[in-house]
Every structure is written in C-alpha cells, then in structure tokens.
Amino acid sequence: MVRYRVRGGNALRGTAFIQGAKNAVLPMIGAALLASDGRTVLRNVPIIEDVRRAVELAEAIGAKVELHEAERTLVIDASRLSSPVLPAEIARRFRGSVLFVPALLHRLGEAVIEGVGGCNLGSRNLDFHYLGYKRLGAVVDEGESVIHVKAAGLTGAPLYLDTPSHTGTENLIMAAALAKGTTIIENAALEPEVLDVIDMLTKMGARISGGGTGFITVEGVDELTAVEHRVMPDRLDAGVFAMAAAITGGEVNLVGASLAHLGVVRWKLEQMGVEFATDGAVLNVRRDRPLRPINVITDTYPGFATDLQSPIMTVACLADGASYIHERIFDGRFALAGELNKMGADIEIEGSRAVVHGATSLTGTDVTAHDLRSGIALVLAGLAAEGETVISPGYLIDRGHHDLAARMKALGGDVVREISSTT
C-alpha cells in the first residue's frame, strides 16, 4: 500500500512543471486505437497510474504500446486489435476504460465491458454513453456484471447529452468519426481537453466542427491515420499547485500552466487573496495576505471545476470567515469533510452544500483518501498543518499526479511517498 507523509510549516517557493493533462491523454489513447495503420506518438504524457492502466488495457485488446517514461512519450501501434474484451481486473481500476469502446466497435464489431472503475463519486452514471451508441445503431446488452455492445456498422444520428460530460462528448465524437453520415451532438462539453482531443482526431483525418460551442457536428470518414500529438498541460494539476502556494502563503512559478484554462477557479482564488501574473508560458502564483472566505458553486466548464472543489475546501479552512460550497456535479465529493474535521477543521455538510467555518488551525493525523481529488486535498491540508499528516491509500493520488512528492519537495514542501508494510 502506498501512503504519503506530509509535514507542514513550509511556505512553498520555486518552480513547478505542470504535467500533461490526464483528462486529455486517456481519450487520446482511445482515439489512437481507431487508426488501423501506422504508429501514433503522444508527447507530454503524464506518468500516472491511470496512464499505466490504459496501456495495460490497450495491450490486453491487442495493441502494441511503448511507454517511454523519461521522454514522457507513448508510441501506440493499433494495427492489429485481437480481442473485444475489456477485462475487469484492469478496466474496473479506472473509468477511462469506456473510452476504448468506439475503437472496438469500429475495428472488431463489438466490445465487452467487464468492469468500469475510477473514483467513487456517487451517482455518476454511464447510461448516456450506451444510449448514444444505440442512437448510432449499436445493440447494447446490459448484464449484471458485463455490458456487451455490438455494431455491424455505425450510422450518424442526432445526439443530445443531458449533461455536458467531457468523457461522454469525447466518446461519442470518436464513435461518430468513422460512422456513415453526419452526427450532431447537442449540449456537448466545452472543456479544453475536449478541444485537444478534437485537434488530434482532426489531424487523424476526422471531420469535426463546432468544438467549444456546445453543438458539435461530425461528418463520418472511411478511415483515420496515426499521427503525432502533444498533450496539453493539465489545468487540474496547475490548480492544485496554485492552491498549494495559496494555503502555505508562498510563491511558485508554474511552467506550462494556462491561466485561461483555470476559468472560475482563477477568480475565486483571487477573491481569497491570491495573486496571478503571467510571463509567457510561466504562471506566477503568490499569496502574502490573509485568506478571505468565498462562495463556490461547481459547474461544468467554464464553471468552477468539481475536481478542484476538494482542494479549495481545504484552502477555505484557513480563510477568515465562513465559506459556502455547493457541489452540483458529483454527490460523493464531501467525504473529504470528515477527514479535514479530524485535523481540526470545522465543516458542516447538509446535502449538496457545505459550510467551512474558518479560520481554523489544522493538526496532522492519519487520514483516508476517498478518491483522487480528496487525496490531493489532504496533501494540501498536510502542508498547512502542524505536525505530520499520513494519507492513505496513496494509489488514488498517483492516479492523477505525476511524481508529486518530488515536485513538492522542489518547492520546499516536506512530502514523502512511501510503501507501507501493512495493507
């Protein structure tokens, strides 16, 4: 079992390098499987556990994959896919496995999904993915433990997403890219990661228009070819490091971070007293004044990212006054509150709303990461707490952040990743 040990008291200062985007690279691996000839090269790949699981899954269905960690590069040869089965022992460990279904439908005529995993975030349903496949002509057989999707060939159709999910949008764009005719996706996601995936698919030969408008049109083509593509920077990784500077009262330079991609997160941090300055591709973040309380309502992009709600709840514990947080996306996010309260926070939860009473002094203790985002939020809490904070399981943090301990140490943070002797 992996765990993280964090000792607080140090203001973070220095330079951090923002990793490639987790939420872009996973659908890009799925997109690479659509190419029946040649080798796809993905650069600026984050070396995280979700990428390792995606590589294992791609290999399980017959692709040849080389992960060059030092160069942060993936080389994917999907010319010979051999199995339609996404095995449960791999697929249940990360939710991105559903992004492999379009390639299997087009290449092998079927996909067998034995398990779909990821973080436990409450009622996060994948029905709209399968409904979209049905609209395009697939037959979906949902069993208790296996979902079987079959398609002799997909045909373009009008589609509507009840919520603008980035995974759902990417999935249906990939399914439509090789379908016959025209597909129109209404209420499509607007995230920068979706636009980056569209950019890659367009390089591959897909005909996609309307990215970033919420109304995407896909004209099906006969084939897609392997390409080289550089993964965009991870705005969630950037947000975490910005909040690390904020919670410790430090100053960091984030290489590769995009202030525009932070959206509402940027404005809420500024309301709290955090200062941003851009210098080319480097984003400077500093906080040298007392933190002020805020109101946050999570929403789809460009609203406040639900993935950064847990970290900002942690920062709000140090703000002078009551902060109000309304979680509108995933109802499992507030599991973090109980762990922060163990450390001395004063957080009240009522349904989808939280009140964070600050300012409180945090004290290190043993805490549990319930998902990726609560895990990284507890690392931030440890950086601001007195004494030592031990966070487990650390695997959840490793799912989304590359070499976190080393990057925090480079800024002066006392963060250690270790393998514990107990399970």
N, C-alpha and C positions, 0 to 999 in steps of 0.2 A: 504493500500500500504506500502510495506517495503522500507526503504531507508537506506543508510549508510552515516554517518557523519565522516569525516576524517580530523584531524588537523595535519599538517606537522611539521617538525623541529626536530624529534627524530630519532637518528640512532638506528636501531633495533639490539638488543643484547639478547642472551639467547638461549633457546632450543625450537624447534617446533616439533610436532609429525605429520608425514605425514600420511594422511588418506588412506584408501583403494581406489583402482582405480575405478573411475566412469565408464570408458570405458571397464572395465572387469566385474564388478558386474552386469551391465544391461544384457549383453548376458548370463551371468551365471543364472540369474533369468529365462530367456527364456529357457535355457538348462534344468533347474530343472523341467520345465513343461513337458519335454519329458519322465520323469520317471512315469510310471503308478502305481508304488507300492512303499511304504515307504516314509520317510520324508528326504528331503535334508537340510543340515545345511551349511550355508555360514557364515564364520567368517571374521573379519576385514572389515565389511561393512561400507562404508561412510554414515553417516546420513544426506543425502542431499535430496533436493526436487525431483530430478529425481528418486531416490530410492523409495520415498513415492508414486510417481505416478505409478511406476512399481508395487508396492504392490497393489495399488488400482485396477490396470488393471488385475493383476493375480486373485484377488478376484472376479472381475467382470465376469471372464470366469469360475469361479467355484473352483479355488484353495483355500486352507486354508493356510493363511500366518501369521506368528507371527514375528513382528519386535521388537527385544529386544534392545532398544537404548543404554542403559547403557553398555551392553555387546557387542554392535556393531555386533549383530548376527541376521541372518534371518533363520527361520525354515519354509520350504515350503512343504506342502502336496498336490501334484497334482494328487492324485489317482482318483479323480472324477471331471474332467472338464465337464462343463454343457452347455456352450454357446460358439459359434464360433465368436461372435460379439465383436470386439474391439471398445467400444463406443467412439464417437467423443469427448465427454466432458472430457474424460481422455486422450485418445490417441493423440489428437492434441497438448497436452501440452508438450510432449517430443517425440523426434524422435525414441527413443529406442523401441517404441511400435511395430515396424516392426519385431523386434526380437522374437515376440511371434507367428508369423505366422507358422514356421515349426512345433511347437508342436500342433497347432490347426489342421494343415493338417494331421499329423500322427494320432492324437488322435480322431478327430471329422470329418475328411474328408473335411473340408472347413474352411476358415477364411474370415470374413467380416470386412474390414478395413474402418471405417467411418472417420478417420482423422489421419494424421501423422504430428506431430509437432516438436518442438525444436527451435533452433535459426534461425533467418532469415539471411542466409548466401549466398543468391544469387542462382545461378543455381546449386543447389545440388540435383540431380535427383535420384530417386529410381528405375528407369526403369530396371536397370540391376539386381535388386533383382527379379523382376517379370519375366524377361526373363530367369533367372536361374531356377525359379520354372517351367516355361514352358518346358525347356530343360529336366527337371526331370519328366515330364509327367502331370503337373498340367494344368488346364484350368483357364485362368485369364480373368475376365470381368471387364474392367475399365470404370466406370461411372464418371459423373462429380463430385460427392461428395462421392462415395463409390467404393471401389475396392473389388471384390468378387473372391476369389481363391478357386478352388475345385480340389480335387485329390482323386480318389478311392484307389490310392496307387502310391508311387513314385518309379521310377526306375533310377538307376545310369546312368550317362552320362558324357561325356567330357564337361567342362565348361571353359569359358575364361572371365576374368574381364578386361574391357577396362582400368580401373584404379584400383590399388590395395587397394580398400576400406576395412578398418578393419571391418566395420559393414557388408558389403556385403560378405566378406570372412566368418565371423562367421555365418551369416545367412545361407549360402549355405552349410557350413560344417554340421550345425545342421539338415538341410533338408536331406542331404546325409547320415547322420549317421544311419537312420532307413530305407533308401531306399534299394530296392533289387539290388544287384550287386555293381559294382565299379563306383565311381565318381572321376574324376580327375579335379582339379581346377588349371588352369594356371594363372599366374600373381597374385597370392594370396598375401595378405598383410603380412608384416613381423613384425608388432608391438609386443612388449612383451605381451600386453593384449591378442592378438590372441593366443599366445603360452600358456598363463594361461588358457584360455577357452578350448583349446585343451587338456591341462593337466586334467582339470575337466572332460571333456567328456570321456577321456581315462579311468579315474577312474570309470566312469559310465558304461564302457563296450564297448565304441566305438572303432573302429579300424581305426586310423588316422596316417598317416606317412607323412613326408616331411615338418612339421611345421618349419617356418623360412627360407625355401629355395625358396619360391615363387611358388612351384609346389607341391600341396597337393593331396594325394591320400586317399580316404575314402572308406573302404570296409563296406558295409551295414551290420548291425546286426539285430536280431529279436526284441531285447528289450534293454532298458537302465535302470539301477537301481539307486536309490537315494544314495547319498554319502555325506561325509563331506569335505569341501574345504575351504582353507584360501585365501582370495582375495589378490592379490599382491598390493604393495604400488603404489600410484598414481604419476606417473612421471610428470604430468602437475601441480599438487599441489606442488610437490617438486620444479619444475621450477619457479613457482610463488614466493615461499618463498625465493629461491635463488636470484631472481631479486629484492625482497623487501630488502634484505641485500645490494644488489648492488646499488640500487637507493638511499638508505639512508646513504651509507657509513658505514655500520655496520658489525657485525659478528654474524652468527647464526649457531647452530648445528641442523641438520635435522635428526631426528631419523627415521630410516627405509628407507631413500632415497637411490636410487641406482644411482651412478654416470654414470655407463654404460648405463642406460636407458635414460639418457638425450641426448645421441647422439651428433649431431652437436651443440645443444644448449650449451653444456658444452664448446666447443671450441670457440664459438662466445662470450660467456661471458668472457672467459679467454683473448680473444683478446681485450676486453673492459677494462681489468684490474682487473677482479675478480679472486680470488684465491680459489682453492678447495683442500681439504685434507680429506682423508678417514681414519676412525678409526673403523674398524669392520663394524657394521651396522649403524654407525653415519657418516654423511657427514658434514664437516665444510666448511662454505662459508664466505668469508670476502672480503671487498673492502676498502682499505685505500689510494688509489691513484686516481688521476683524471681519469674520464671515457674517453675512446678513442672511436672514431666513428667506425662503422663496415658496411659491406655489408652482407645482408641476402637474401637468396632465399629459400622460403618454398618448401618442397617436402615431399613425403611420407617417412615413416620410412625406414632407419635410418637418413633421411634428417632432416632439421630444421622443427619442428612441427608447422603446421599452427595455432594450438591452442595457441602457445606461441609467435606468431608474434605480437599480440596486446600488450602484456606486454613488449616485447623487444623494440617496437616502443616507448613506454613510457620511458624506460630507456635511449634510444638514444637521447631523448630531452635534457638530461643533459651532453651528450658527447661533447667533444671539437672538433667540426668539423661536416661535412655533412655525414650522414649515408644514405645508399641506401637499400631499401627493395623492393623485387619483390615477390608478392603474386601469387603463381601458382596453389593454390588449390581451395579456396573459394573467389569469387569476391565481397562478401559483407563485408569483413573484414575491409576495410578502412573507414567505418563510424566513427571509433574512432578518426580519424584525426581532424575532425571538432570540436569534444569535447575538444581534447587537445589544439587546437588552441584557443578556448575560454579561456583556462587557461594561455595563453601566449606562447604556442609552435609555432614553425614556420615550418609547414609541408606542402609540395606541393604534390598533387596527380595527376598523369596522367595515366589513365587506370589502369593497374595492378601493377604500380610502384609508390613508394613514396620516396621522399627525405626529410629527417628530418634534419633541419639546427639547429645545437647546437653550443655552449651550450646556453640554454635559462633558464630564471627563471620562474617557474610556480607559479601561484597565484590561490588560492582556489575560486571556484564559484559553481553554480548549473550546473550539467552536467547530460547527459542521457546515460544510459547503453543500447546499441542497441542489445546486445547479451551477453551471459555468459562471453566470453573472453574479450570483451571491458569493461564490468563491472568491472572485477577484475583488468584490466589495469588501470582503473580510480582510483581504490583504491590505487594502487602503485603511481599514479600521486599525489593523495592527501597526501600520506606520505612524498613526496618530496616538496610539495607546501607550500607557505607562506599563513597562514590563514586557513579557513575551506572550505572543498570541500564536497558538498552534492550530492550523487549519487542515482539516481532512474531510473527505478524500481529495488529495491534490490532483488526481487524474482529471477531475472536472475542469480545473483551471488550465491544465495542459491541453485540453481540447481546443482552447481558443487563443492562448497567448504563448508565443514562441520564446523560450529561454528567459522567462520572466525574472527569475532570481538574479541572473547575471545582468540584465538590463536595469533592474532596480539598484543593484549594488554599484553599478557605474555612476548612479546619481547620488550615492551616499546612503541608500536605504539598506537596512540590515535585514535582508530576506534570504532565507536558506531553503532550498528544496532538498528533501531527503527521503530515502526509502526506509519506512519504519519496519521494525521487526515483528510487529503484531498485525493481524488482519481483522 
